[in-house]
Amino acid sequence: MLIIIIIAMLIPMKIQYKDGGTVEYKAVLYSVYHYHAAKIQNYREGFLTGTEIRILNFTVYDNSEFVPDSIEHVLSPAE
């Protein structure tokens, strides 16, 4: 019985976000994020890309990075 409960806690559920293509695989014990989200950082438009793995809500792996758009468009602080 305990083995069935542990296996059930490891089966992920896929969640698709509408922020540019981020996908989350979430189970009770862990979650995996594949980022591809539109983002503005330091007044520059771009995308957050990469992978993040969390076990018991503690980040154990994170290679996400901000990739600016190829078109040089810097937003002013007023926008």
C-alpha positions in Angstrom: 0.0 0.0 0.0 2.8 2.4 0.8 4.5 1.8 -2.5 1.2 2.7 -4.3 1.1 6.0 -2.4 4.7 6.8 -3.2 4.2 6.1 -6.9 1.1 8.3 -6.9 3.1 11.1 -5.4 5.6 10.9 -8.3 3.2 11.0 -11.2 3.3 14.6 -12.6 0.4 16.7 -14.0 1.2 18.8 -17.1 0.3 22.5 -16.8 0.6 24.7 -19.9 0.8 28.5 -19.3 -0.2 31.1 -21.8 2.8 33.4 -21.2 4.8 32.4 -24.3 5.1 28.7 -23.9 6.1 27.8 -20.3 5.2 24.2 -19.3 5.1 22.9 -15.7 5.2 19.3 -14.7 3.9 19.2 -11.1 3.7 16.2 -8.7 3.3 16.2 -4.9 7.0 15.7 -4.3 8.6 17.7 -7.1 8.0 20.1 -10.0 9.8 20.8 -13.3 9.4 24.1 -15.2 10.4 24.6 -18.8 10.4 28.4 -19.1 9.7 30.3 -22.3 8.0 33.4 -21.1 7.8 36.9 -22.4 9.5 39.2 -19.9 10.8 42.8 -19.5 14.0 43.1 -17.5 16.0 46.3 -17.1 13.6 48.1 -19.5 14.4 45.5 -22.3 11.9 43.2 -23.9 12.9 39.5 -24.2 12.2 36.0 -23.0 12.9 34.0 -19.9 14.2 30.6 -21.1 15.5 27.5 -19.3 14.7 24.8 -16.9 14.1 24.8 -13.2 13.7 21.7 -11.0 12.2 21.9 -7.5 12.1 19.0 -5.0 9.8 19.6 -1.9 9.7 23.2 -3.1 13.4 23.7 -2.8 15.2 24.6 -6.1 17.9 22.0 -6.9 18.6 23.0 -10.5 18.0 26.3 -12.3 19.6 27.3 -15.6 16.9 29.9 -16.6 18.2 33.1 -18.2 16.8 36.2 -19.8 17.4 36.4 -23.5 16.7 39.9 -25.0 15.0 40.3 -28.3 17.2 40.6 -31.3 15.6 44.0 -32.1 17.2 46.6 -30.0 14.2 48.2 -28.3 14.8 49.7 -24.9 11.8 50.8 -23.0 11.9 54.1 -21.0 11.1 54.0 -17.3 7.8 55.8 -18.0 6.4 53.0 -20.1 
